[in-house]
Amino acid sequence: MKISPFEQYLRYHIEVEFKEYYLNY
């Protein structure tokens, strides 16, 4: 199963947002 670049980008973006939110909290 291959993930599209768009999906990969979304996944990465969500991870970064979650980390920043978690660290700020």
Summary of the structure (lengths in Angstrom):
residues: 25
radius of gyration: 11.0
end to end distance: 35.5
largest distance: 35.5
contacts: 40
relative contact order: 0.15
helix: 80%
strand: 0%
